[in-house]
Every structure is written in C-alpha cells, then in structure tokens.
Amino acid sequence: MHVAIVTAGGAGMFCGSCMHDNTWARALRDAGVEVTLIPTYTPIRVDEEDLSSRRVFFGGINVYLEHKSRVWRTLPRWMTSWVNRPSLIRFATRFGVSNDAANLGELTLDMLDGELGSQRRDVDELVAFIADELKPDVVCFSNALLAGAVRSLRQKFAGKIFCTLQGDDIFLDGLSKEHRQGAIDRISSRAADFDGFLVHSNYYRDHMSEMLRLPVEKFSRIPLGIDFSGFSPRPHPRSDDEFRIGYFARICPEKGLHLLVEAVRKIRVEHPQVKLVAGGYLGSRDTAWFEQVQRDARDLGDSFQYIGSPAEHSDKVSFLQSLDVLSVPAPYREPKGIYVLEALACGVPAVQPAHGAYPEMLEATAGGLLFRPGDIDDLAAKLRSLVVDSTRRDELIARGGPLVRRHYSLTSMTNATLSAFEAFQHNATDVILHDPDRRETP
C-alpha cells in the first residue's frame, strides 16, 4: 500500500498537527507501508527526522500573491514558481508570517473555492503530482481547510481520499462571523468528495460532525501515537525543597497559561516551594498577550519561569522529566493533547480540564486528574492535592506510564489506521469507531 499524506506547515513554528503527521508517516513506513508526506503552505518543522518531500505545494507566499493580484495569477508559471522554494519560504517565516485566522478570512474562502478560486493552478499542480506521478492507493489530507483541492483530485484519482480533523475548529472559530459560516458551508459542500474522516477522540468526532454537518458514519477514530523510545521517567530523585508545576504547549490564550499562573499563586500561599515553569512556542500574534501575563506574574518572582521552545527532542524530554506535574488548563476544547501523553511517558502526572479529549485520555491512562473547566479554585485544589500527597502522585505515575505505552504506541496508531483504511476499501457502510483507549488495569 502507498499512502500520501498532505500536511500543512506551521509557518516556522513547531506545529502539533504536522509533527504528528510526520510521526504517523514514519510509523506507517516502519510497518512496511510506502508513505509520501507532502507539505503545503510552508515546510514543516519537527524535532525528529523530517520525512516530508522537498517540494512545497500551495506555497504560502504564492497563495497570498495569487489571492491579492490578478496580474500575478496571469503570469506564466516559470515566472512565479521561484517563490515556492522551501528556502525562501523558511526565510519569510522568520519575519512573522501570519497564520492568524482573524487576518485570513477572505484568503481562507478563496482557498476553499479550489478549482473555482484564485489558486486553481496550485490545485492542478497538486492533483497532477498525486494522480499522475505518485499514484498512491490512499490520500489523506491533514485538515479540512485543504478541501478545496479534493474535488479536482477525485476526478483524476481512483483511490480512497480521507481527511484528518485535528484542530480545524479553532481556526474556523477565529474567523469573523461572516467568513466562519462561509468556510463551514464550503467545507460541508465538499465533504462528499472524501471517503472518510479521521479523528483522535470521540469528542472531536461528535463536535466536528455537528459543526460541519457530516454523518458520524464517515468517521473513524485513530489514537495518537508516540515514539516512546526517546522517553523515560525522571533519572534522579525528586526534591522535597521544590515542587515544579509545568506547562508545555503553545503560548496563547487558548491553552490557558494565564489560568495556571492564577492557580499557582493560590497554592503558594501555603506551599511556597511550588514553582511554575512554562515551555512552548510563542508566536508574534500572542506576544503582547504573554507580556501581560508576565507582568501579572511579577509577584511570583523567580517562581515563574519561561524557558522558551525546546529546540531538540532531548531538550523537550529533559524539561518534562524535571517536572512534578504537568497542567495545560486550556479553555479551548483540545482534540489532541499530545503533551499529556509525553508527560506521562516521562513519569509526570497531569491535571487537565474535564472537556475536549482530556477525559478520554486520562480515563484510558489513569495518569492524572480532571478539574472543572475554567474553575481556577478547582484547578488549584487538584494541583495542591498532588503537592501534599506524594502517595497519590506516585499512584498516578505507576498507572499512567504503562497504560500510555499500551494505548498510544506507534503500533496502536498504525494498526487502527490500516484497519480504518481497509474498512473503507471494502466499502463498509458502518465504519467501526476504534476505541483503543479503553481503560484497563495494568
């Protein structure tokens, strides 16, 4: 089997979706599947071996110019193709190329118009590459915002076409009301061009089925997969003189760092040994917001530290191993939450809001606690319970480590993927919704 995964670069940042697509591609490859990982918009950025092909389709600079300039759209391709060079795109992203939905409404609608929009040449190029050159058995697009290209692909490609939904709603919700509804309508109208949709949680299946008006029968759940070979529990004993609460996710309001700051402030009244250490990518859109968070946290002094975005996989693991507990109290209903799985693999329990994918994840792994979403007092109480009760913390660690490896391994992800593809290949009318995260007692 040959699988082509069309992924979307994150404009120079570590993007959870494209990082997971890269891991997914590697897991399938290691299982004997031929895989081509095709980047769009920008080259991807990962902290492991990059499996993506060199050529970037729908290059971000070119897409923008096609959207803005009728003259640019009429120029011969040999005069415009140079802006799709990966080196040029990488250079441009160093200067803060925006991927903020609030500024991309019209461009989003144009992209979703596909063969009818300003990017029809880009559509034709991607379709020709997949249908005429690669000729895979299965194509999987990494998000619904690429749906504009699927109708043309369907006309030339006889294989199965899937779409992975893994955070599309947060972008759609960031659009203006007019643009948001227009984008949803366009995606829904093109849904029939896909054979099926892949999600990582039952929550997201139900949420996106309702938002995009898609039948649940077209969904299959594929568990997240982690390469655990690079993860291990903390190599040295924990200190009684310091308790480190960690945050590891993108630095933005949707992930809730500001809520964690407030919770830690409450805990430190009785437990001054508690410190908050945050890591994660900070983009230009959220710089002013984070500066305000830092000003609000001045009273914490050295007890609040931001370490930036770890550049290497080993740096990320070392950071996670240094923590006593992880919490990313996201107001956004997270569909993935890979950072929770990585923390559990490092012997670190998690305290997460009881919404999105988190309840399923922590039920499957038994490695953390849930708090009422948005309730800072409840968040502080759950964290405080792990500060004062080391036995409870050790129990979460003892259960979470083995179970996260059982349910979220690369093998589990690969097997579920191939089972889903096979079900659709046989024209199954009722797709089995895999539930590999069912809780078991180790």
C-alpha positions in Angstrom: 0.0 0.0 0.0 1.2 3.5 -0.8 -0.3 6.3 1.3 0.2 10.0 0.5 -0.3 12.4 3.5 -0.9 16.0 2.6 0.2 18.0 5.6 0.2 21.8 6.4 3.3 23.5 7.6 3.1 25.7 10.6 4.8 28.9 9.3 8.1 28.1 11.0 6.7 27.0 14.4 6.5 23.6 16.0 3.0 22.7 14.9 1.5 19.7 16.8 -0.5 18.6 13.7 2.4 18.5 11.3 4.7 17.0 13.9 2.2 14.2 14.5 1.7 13.7 10.7 5.4 13.2 10.5 5.4 10.6 13.3 2.4 9.0 11.7 4.2 8.7 8.3 7.2 7.2 10.0 5.1 4.6 11.9 3.4 3.6 8.7 6.7 3.4 6.8 8.2 1.2 9.6 5.2 -1.1 9.3 6.0 -1.7 5.6 3.7 0.9 4.1 5.1 3.2 1.3 4.4 6.8 2.5 4.9 10.2 0.9 4.5 13.2 3.2 3.6 16.2 1.1 4.0 19.7 2.7 1.7 22.6 1.9 1.9 26.3 2.7 5.4 26.1 4.3 8.0 23.4 5.0 7.2 21.5 8.2 9.3 21.9 11.4 9.8 18.8 13.6 12.1 17.7 16.4 12.7 14.3 14.8 13.7 13.1 11.3 11.8 15.1 8.7 10.1 12.7 6.3 8.4 15.4 4.2 9.2 15.8 0.5 11.2 18.8 -0.5 8.6 20.3 -2.8 6.0 22.6 -1.1 2.6 22.8 -2.7 0.3 25.8 -2.2 3.4 27.8 -1.1 2.3 30.4 1.3 3.8 33.4 -0.5 2.5 32.4 -3.9 -1.0 31.7 -2.5 -1.1 35.1 -0.9 0.0 36.8 -4.1 -2.5 34.9 -6.2 -5.2 35.9 -3.9 -4.3 39.6 -3.9 -3.1 40.2 -7.5 -4.9 39.3 -10.7 -1.7 40.2 -12.6 0.2 37.6 -10.6 -2.3 34.9 -11.4 -1.9 35.5 -15.2 1.9 35.3 -15.2 3.5 32.2 -16.7 4.3 29.6 -14.0 8.0 29.8 -14.8 7.9 33.4 -13.7 6.2 32.7 -10.3 7.3 29.2 -9.3 10.5 30.6 -7.6 8.5 31.9 -4.6 7.7 28.3 -3.7 11.3 27.4 -3.0 11.4 26.0 0.6 14.5 28.1 1.4 12.7 31.3 0.5 9.5 30.3 2.4 11.6 29.5 5.5 13.3 32.9 5.2 10.0 34.6 5.0 8.6 32.8 8.1 11.5 34.2 10.2 9.8 37.6 9.9 6.5 36.5 11.4 4.3 35.4 8.5 0.8 35.4 9.9 -1.3 32.3 10.3 -3.8 34.2 12.4 -7.4 33.3 11.3 -8.6 36.8 12.1 -6.5 38.2 9.2 -7.1 35.3 6.8 -10.8 35.2 6.2 -11.0 36.1 2.6 -8.0 34.0 1.7 -9.5 31.0 3.5 -12.7 31.3 1.4 -10.6 31.7 -1.7 -8.6 28.5 -0.9 -11.8 26.5 -0.2 -13.1 27.5 -3.6 -10.5 25.2 -5.0 -10.7 24.9 -8.8 -13.1 27.9 -8.8 -10.8 30.2 -6.9 -7.5 32.1 -7.4 -5.4 29.0 -6.6 -6.7 26.8 -9.3 -3.2 26.4 -10.8 -1.9 25.2 -7.4 -4.8 22.8 -7.3 -3.9 21.4 -10.7 -0.3 21.0 -9.7 -1.1 19.1 -6.6 -3.6 16.9 -8.4 -1.1 16.1 -11.2 1.6 15.3 -8.7 -0.6 12.9 -6.8 -2.7 11.3 -9.6 -0.1 11.2 -12.4 3.3 10.9 -10.6 2.8 9.3 -7.2 -0.3 7.2 -8.0 -0.8 6.1 -4.3 -3.6 3.9 -3.1 -4.8 6.3 -0.4 -4.5 10.0 0.1 -5.1 11.7 3.4 -5.4 15.5 3.9 -4.3 16.7 7.3 -7.1 19.3 7.7 -10.4 20.3 6.2 -9.0 23.7 5.1 -7.4 21.8 2.2 -10.7 20.6 1.0 -10.7 22.9 -2.0 -8.3 20.6 -3.8 -10.2 17.4 -3.3 -12.9 17.7 -6.0 -10.4 18.0 -8.7 -8.4 15.2 -7.2 -11.5 13.0 -7.1 -11.9 13.4 -10.9 -8.5 12.0 -11.7 -7.7 9.7 -8.8 -9.4 6.4 -8.3 -8.1 5.6 -4.8 -9.6 6.5 -1.4 -9.4 10.0 0.0 -9.5 10.8 3.7 -9.3 13.9 5.8 -7.8 14.1 9.3 -9.6 16.6 11.6 -7.3 17.7 14.4 -7.9 21.3 15.3 -9.8 22.8 12.4 -12.4 24.3 14.7 -10.0 26.6 16.5 -9.1 28.2 13.2 -12.7 28.4 12.0 -13.8 30.0 15.2 -11.1 32.6 14.8 -12.6 33.9 11.6 -15.2 36.7 11.5 -18.8 35.5 11.8 -19.3 36.0 8.0 -16.1 34.2 7.0 -16.6 31.4 9.5 -20.0 30.5 8.2 -18.8 30.8 4.6 -15.9 28.5 5.3 -18.1 25.9 7.1 -20.5 25.9 4.2 -17.7 25.4 1.7 -16.2 22.5 3.6 -19.6 20.9 4.1 -20.4 21.2 0.4 -17.2 19.3 -0.4 -17.5 16.7 2.3 -18.9 14.2 -0.2 -15.5 14.3 -2.1 -13.9 12.5 0.9 -14.4 8.8 1.6 -14.0 9.3 5.3 -12.7 11.5 8.2 -10.1 10.5 10.8 -10.1 12.0 14.3 -8.2 11.3 17.5 -11.0 11.4 20.0 -14.7 10.6 20.2 -15.3 14.1 21.5 -13.9 15.6 18.3 -15.8 13.2 16.1 -19.1 14.4 17.6 -18.1 18.0 17.6 -16.9 18.2 14.0 -19.8 16.0 12.8 -22.1 18.6 14.2 -20.1 21.7 13.1 -19.6 20.5 9.5 -22.9 18.7 9.2 -21.2 15.4 8.4 -22.6 11.9 9.1 -21.0 10.2 12.0 -20.7 7.0 9.9 -18.0 8.7 7.8 -15.7 9.0 10.9 -13.1 6.6 12.3 -11.0 7.3 15.4 -7.3 6.8 15.2 -5.4 7.0 18.5 -2.5 9.4 18.8 0.8 7.6 18.6 4.0 8.4 20.4 7.5 7.0 19.8 8.4 6.1 23.4 11.9 5.1 22.6 13.1 8.7 23.5 11.1 9.0 26.7 11.8 7.7 30.2 10.9 8.6 33.7 13.0 11.1 35.7 16.5 9.7 36.2 17.1 11.3 39.6 15.1 11.5 42.8 12.6 14.3 43.3 13.4 17.1 45.7 11.3 17.9 48.8 12.6 21.5 48.7 10.9 22.4 45.3 7.8 21.3 43.6 7.7 22.1 39.9 4.4 22.5 38.1 5.0 22.6 34.4 3.2 23.9 31.3 4.2 22.7 27.9 2.1 23.9 24.9 1.9 26.8 22.6 1.9 30.1 24.5 -1.5 31.5 23.7 -4.8 32.3 25.5 -6.4 29.1 24.1 -4.0 26.9 26.1 -4.6 28.7 29.4 -1.2 29.6 30.8 -2.8 32.6 32.5 -5.2 30.4 34.4 -2.3 28.3 35.6 -0.5 31.4 36.9 -3.5 32.3 39.0 -3.8 28.7 40.4 -0.1 28.6 41.3 -0.4 32.0 43.1 -3.2 30.5 45.3 -1.2 27.3 46.0 2.0 29.2 47.0 0.1 30.9 49.9 0.5 27.6 51.8 3.2 25.9 49.8 6.0 28.4 48.9 8.2 25.6 47.5 5.9 25.4 44.4 7.3 26.9 41.2 5.8 27.2 37.7 7.9 26.5 34.7 6.5 27.1 31.2 7.7 26.0 27.8 6.3 26.2 24.3 6.3 28.2 21.1 5.4 31.9 21.3 4.2 33.4 18.0 4.0 37.1 17.1 0.2 37.1 17.4 0.4 36.3 21.1 3.5 38.2 22.2 1.6 41.2 23.6 -0.8 38.8 25.5 2.1 36.9 27.0 3.9 40.1 28.0 0.8 41.0 30.0 0.8 37.5 31.6 4.4 38.1 32.7 3.6 41.5 34.1 0.7 40.0 36.1 3.0 37.3 37.4 5.7 39.7 38.7 4.7 39.0 42.3 5.8 35.3 41.8 9.4 36.5 41.1 11.7 33.6 40.3 8.9 31.1 41.0 7.6 31.7 37.5 10.0 30.9 34.6 9.5 30.7 30.8 12.2 28.6 29.1 11.1 29.2 25.5 10.5 26.4 23.0 12.9 23.5 23.3 14.7 23.2 20.0 15.6 19.5 20.2 13.7 16.4 21.2 16.2 15.7 24.0 15.6 19.2 25.4 11.9 18.6 25.5 12.3 15.3 27.3 14.7 16.8 29.8 12.2 19.6 30.5 9.3 17.2 31.1 11.5 15.0 33.3 12.2 18.0 35.5 8.5 18.4 36.4 6.5 17.0 39.3 3.1 17.6 37.5 2.0 19.0 34.1 -1.0 21.2 33.6 -2.2 22.8 30.4 -5.6 24.2 31.6 -6.9 25.0 28.1 -10.2 26.9 27.8 -10.2 25.5 24.2 -11.7 22.0 23.9 -8.5 20.3 22.8 -8.9 17.5 20.3 -5.4 16.0 20.8 -3.2 17.0 23.7 0.0 15.1 22.8 1.9 16.9 25.6 -0.2 15.0 28.2 0.9 11.7 26.7 4.6 12.8 26.5 4.5 13.9 30.2 3.0 10.5 31.3 5.8 8.8 29.4 8.3 10.8 31.4 6.7 9.8 34.7 4.8 13.1 35.2 1.1 13.1 36.1 -1.3 15.6 34.5 -4.1 17.9 35.8 -6.4 18.8 32.9 -9.8 20.4 32.3 -12.7 18.0 32.1 -13.6 18.7 28.5 -12.3 18.0 24.9 -10.2 14.9 24.5 -8.7 15.1 28.0 -11.4 13.0 29.8 -10.9 10.1 27.3 -7.2 10.4 27.5 -7.0 10.4 31.3 -9.6 7.6 31.6 -7.5 5.5 29.3 -4.2 6.1 31.1 -5.4 6.7 34.7 -2.4 9.1 34.9 -4.0 12.3 36.0 -6.8 14.3 37.5 -9.6 16.4 35.9 -10.8 19.8 37.1 -13.9 21.8 36.2 -13.0 23.8 33.1 -12.3 27.5 33.8 -12.5 27.0 37.6 -9.2 28.3 39.0 -10.1 27.2 42.5 -10.7 23.7 41.4 -7.6 23.7 39.4 -5.6 24.9 42.4 -7.2 22.3 44.6 -6.4 19.4 42.3 -2.8 20.6 41.9 -2.5 21.1 45.7 -3.6 17.6 46.3 -0.6 16.3 44.4 1.7 18.7 46.2 0.7 17.4 49.7 0.0 13.7 48.8 3.1 12.1 47.3 1.5 8.6 47.6 -1.4 9.7 45.3 1.1 11.3 42.9 3.1 8.0 42.8 0.0 6.0 42.1 -0.8 8.2 39.1 2.7 7.8 37.8 2.7 4.0 38.3 -0.6 3.6 36.4 0.0 6.2 33.7 3.3 5.1 32.4 2.4 1.6 31.4 -1.1 2.5 30.1 0.1 5.4 28.0 2.5 3.0 26.3 -0.2 0.4 25.8 -2.8 2.6 24.3 -0.9 5.3 22.5 2.0 3.4 20.9 3.0 3.7 17.2 1.8 0.2 16.8 -1.7 1.0 18.1 -1.9 4.0 15.8 -0.7 2.1 12.8 -3.0 -0.8 13.3 -6.0 1.4 13.8 -5.1 3.4 10.6 -4.7 0.3 8.4 -8.0 -1.1 9.8 -9.8 2.1 9.0 -8.4 2.2 5.5 -9.3 -1.4 5.0 -12.9 -0.9 6.2 -13.3 1.9 3.6 -11.5 0.0 0.9 -14.2 -2.7 1.3 -16.9 0.0 1.0 -18.0 -0.6 4.6 -21.2 1.2 5.3 -20.7 1.1 9.1 -17.2 2.1 10.0 -16.0 0.7 13.3 -15.1 3.6 15.6 -11.9 2.1 17.2 -11.7 2.6 21.0 -8.0 1.6 21.8 -8.0 3.9 24.8 -10.4 1.8 26.8 -9.2 1.8 30.3 -7.6 -1.4 31.6 -6.0 -2.3 34.9 -2.2 -2.9 34.4 
